[in-house]
């Protein structure tokens, strides 16, 4: 099972997909999940693998999706009532299965390498490619005359400034660093992509002239407003390697603003399970029961069965 898990995780990773890994690290009492059990949670809420029965999965999936959104790991404890004393950095959920028991699960997001696309083969571009590679970015170079001697660690190298749309990832960072070699054409090519970040390495005076030319060519002010120029944070950079550092610092700053990973799971409409009190997403709940014209939702079949015996007790 472990080998199969590794193959699945490696396959998803190589395809550039986002997912979360949930690992059981501790248990107490009679419970099906055991230390070392693992599962993969997809951005649409699907789960592959095993971390315990149906009472544990809703909590793990919910926290895994949060982990993908904020890029932070989670430590989740699922335990029977009474609820344990809250501990720092532990997210507590109520165990609702009759078997009881406590389960501790560690959840870690796995995100694709950030993409840096460089248009140009200037000295700034070379230093920026080297710095980004050292920080585990996936680096793509698009420039006439670009070669492996200048960009030895680039993941992708094209001798053209035209960027195919399939190369632009959802969180790609695109930097135009032509610096006198086809500036206008390169910036126009960058604006034809849907890259969420575009910067232009040039002085303010040079930027104004290039922008004026592009406006005359039909590019709108709204399109040009996408461009960060001058590129990079204002750290007083002068040398090419310093400018490259300032640009990468700006990219890291924007990246750490933690824009949420797109998830495709249905929006939550949380209601309380009337039996155990656990929050249940009504949009995806498997167990529900209608009584006196009102639908009640349950985290598991055992809670539903308890409710069906004497609904009035729980509604009251």
N, C-alpha and C positions, 0 to 999 in steps of 0.2 A: 504493500500500500504506500509506503514511504517513497519508493522509487517512482511509482505512478504519480504521486503528488509532485515530486520534483520535476518530472517530465511536463506535467500540466503547467506548473508555475514558470518553468523555463520557456515553454511555448508562448505563453501569454506575454512574458517579458520581452521575448525576441520580436513579437509582433507590435510592441509599443503600446500595449493595453494597460489600463489602470485596473488594479484589483487590491483587495485587502486579504491578509492571511490571519486567520484566527487559530491560536494554539492553546489547548488546554494545558495549564501548568500545575494545577492542584485540584484535588477533590476531597470531599469528606462525606461519609455516609453512603447510602445506597443510591448510586447515580450511574448512568450509562457512560457518560464521558470520562475518559481516563487521561492522565498526563501523557502528552505526546500526540494525542489526537489532533488532527489539523483539518482546516477547511479553507477554501477560497471563496470569497464573497465578491461578486461582480457589481459594477456600478448600477445595474438594473435590479439589484436585490436578490438575484439568484445565488444559490449556495451549492458548492461542490466539495464533497468530502464529508467528514464526520467530526462533530464536536459535542455530540449528545442529542437527546431527543427533542421533540417538538416544543417542550417548555423552555429550552435554552435558546433555540434558534432565533425567535423574534428579537430578543434583546441583543444577541450578537450581531444580527444583520443591521439593526438600527444603529448600533455604535460603529459598525464597520463603515456604513455610509457617511456618518459624521467624520470618521477618520479620513476617508477619501476627500471630504470637502475641505477640512482644515489642515490636512497633511500631518496630523499628529497621531501618535499611537495611543491606545487605550488599554487600561487594565480593568476588566469587568468582573464583578463578583455577583453570582446568582445564588441566593440562599433562601431557605424557608423563613417564614415569620417566626418570632418577631424580628423586625429588620435590625441587622447588626449596627453597632455604632459606626458612623461614617468615618472613613479614614482618608487622609489626603491622597489625591490622585487615583482613587478607586471609585468606579461607577457602580453603584449598588442596584440590583434588580431583585424582585421577589421570585423565589422558586415556587411554582404553582402545582407541579406534579405531586401525586400522592406519595411517590417514593421518597420525596424530600431530598436532603443532601445539599451540599454546597459545591459550586463549581467556579473556579477562577480561570478566566480566559484572557490571554494577551492578544491584542489586535494591532496589526501593523500595516499601514498603507504601503503599497508598492506602486510607484508612479513611473511613467516613462522618462527617459533622460530629456532634459530641456533641449530645445532645438535652437541653434544659432545659425542664421543664414547671413553670409557675408558677400556683398556685391563689391568687387574690387580687389586689387592685389597690392595695395599700398603698404607702407611700413606699419601703419596703425593696424591694418587688416591682419598682417602677419603676427604682430604681437597679440592682438585680440584672439586670434585663432589658437595660439599657444596657451594663453591664459584660460580660455574657455575649455580647451581640452583637458587641462589640469584639474578643472572643476567639474569634470564629467558631463560636459555639454556634448551633444551631438552636433558636429560642425560641418556645414556645407559651404563650399566656396563656388561662386559664380563670377568669372572674370575672364576676359580674353587674355590669353597668354599665361594663365595660372598653371602652375606646375607643382609636382611633388617636392621639389627641392625647397620651394618657398613655404609650402604647406604640408609637411611630412605626415602630420597626424590627422589631417582632415578625413572625415568619414565619407564625404562626397565631394567630388571636384569636377566642375564643368567649365569649359572654355567658352562661356556665353553668359550674358547678363540676364537672359530670359529664364525666369524661375517657374518650372511646372507647378501647377496648383497642388498636385499630390505631394509635393515636397514640404509644403507649408502646413505644419501641425497646428493644432488648436491653440497652443501657447508658444508659437514660434516667435523668436526675436530676430528682426531683420535689420542689418546695419549696412548702409551704403557708405563705403570708404574708398571711392574711386580717386578722389583728390586730384582732379584735373584730367582724368582719363574717362571721358564720356559721362560726366556728372549728370547732365540732364537726362540722357537716355537711361542711365541706371536708376535714377530716382523715379522716373516715369514707370519703369519696369517694376519697381518695388511697390508703387501705388496700384498697380494692376493686380496685386495679390491681396488676400484677405488677412495678411499677417496682423495680429493685434498690436504689435510694437514695431515701429519703423523709426530709425534715427539716421541722420545725415551728418557725416563728419565734414564740417566746413566752418569757416568763420561766419559771423552774422552778415557781413557785407556780401560774401560769396553766396550765402543762403538766399538773401534777398534777390540777387540777380537770377539765380537758378529758378526760384519760385516765380519771378516775373515772366521768365521765358515759358515755364510750364503753364502758367495762366493763359498766356497768349496762344498756347497749343490746345486750349480747351479744358485743362484740368481745373476743377473748381476749388474755391477757397476751403470748402468743407473737406475735400480730399487732402489738400495740403496741410490742414490742421492736424492730421494724423501723425505728422512728422515731428520728431523730437530734434530740434536743431537750435543751437549747437548740441551735438550728441554728448551724453555723459553728464555726471554730476560736476558741479563747479568746485573743483579741488585745486584750482590753479595749475592745472596740467599744461605742460609745454612740450616736452619730448614725446615722440610717438608712443613709447611704452607707457608713459603717464596718461596720455589720452586714452589708450586702450584700457588701462586700469579704471579710469573714470567711467567709461562706457559700461564695462562689466559690472562696476559698482551700481550704476543706475539700473541695469537689468536685474541684478540681485535684489535691489530695493523694491522694484515693481513685482518681481516674482514672489517675494516674501509678503506682499500685500495679501496673499492667500486668496486669490480669486477661486471660487469653488469649482471643483471638478464636476463636469456635467454628469448627472445621474438621471436614469430614465425610469426610475421607480415611480409609481403613482403618488401624487401628493398625499401627505398624511392628514387624516381626520381622526385624531386620537380620542378615544372614549375609554372609560374605565371598565374593566371586567368586573361585573357586579359581585362575583364570588370572591376573587382574590385581590381585587383592587389594582391589578397590573394594567398599565396603559396598553391599548390595543389599537392598531391602525385599521379603522373600519374599511378602508379602501381595499385592503388585501387580506382581511381576516377570513380564515377557512371555517371557523365555527361561529354560528350565530343562531338565534332562536327568537321567534316573534311571539309576544305575549301581550294580549289586550291592545293590539294594533301598534305596538312599539317593538323595534328590533334591538336585541341586546347582543353584544359581541363578546367573544371569549378568547383567551389566549390558547386554550387547549381543549380537547374533548372532555377531559375529566371535569373541568369547571362548567362546561355546558351541561353535562349529565347531572351535576349537583344542582344547578339552577332549575332544570326541568322537573326535579322531584318536588320542589316547593318554591316556585318563583316569588310568591308573595313575601317570603321571609327575606329575600335578598333585595327586593325592590323597596320594601319598607325600611 
